[in-house]
């Protein structure tokens, strides 16, 4: 998808250097993929201590095998 955006040249140059990208599109795509991955990881880390999981994986596994 083609999109026109304004990016500061010094930032784009640094992204290209850090990603070792061959072109601007590749650099931007890699930077955005990394950003999304890190945000998803942060959301998971934010859930730490908020979920109550019981260690009943054996019983769930047996139910799953019985159904199959």
N, C-alpha and C positions, 0 to 999 in steps of 0.2 A: 504494500500500500504506500503510495506516495503522499507525503505530507510536508508542508513547508513550515519550518519552525526556526526561531532565532535562538542560537546557542552561542554563548561567549566563546570566541575562538581559543582563548587560553584554556578553558575548561575542556573543550573538544580535543585539543591537542594533548592534554594530559590524559584524557580517557583513552585516546588512541595509543598513547605510549604505555599506559598501565595494562591495557588489554592486548597489546601487541597486534592490534587489528590492522588489516591491510587497507581498509577504507573506512570512511566515516559511518556508513550504514552498519557495517559489521561492529564497529565500536559502540554505537548507540544501542544496537540490539543486545549485545553482550552486557552492557551496563544496565539496561532495563531488566534483562533476565536475572541478573545478580540482585538487583534491587527487589524484585518481586520475590525471589527465593528468600532473601533475608527478612523481608516483611512477614512472609508466611512462617518462617522459623520463629520470629519474635512473637507472633500470635500464639504459637504453640507453647513457647516458654512462658508467656503471660498466664497460661492456664495452670502452670505448675502450682500445686497445692490447692487448686480450686475444684478438682475432680476427685470424686470418691469412687475408686475402683476396687471391687472385691476380687480377691484372688481365687476365682472359681473357674479358671480356664479349663481345668480338667473336666468339670461337670458340663461345661458348654461344649467341649470337644466331644464328649460322649453323646450328648444330644444331637450334635451335628452328624456323627457317625450313624446314629440310630435312624435319622431321617433319610440318609442316603441310601 
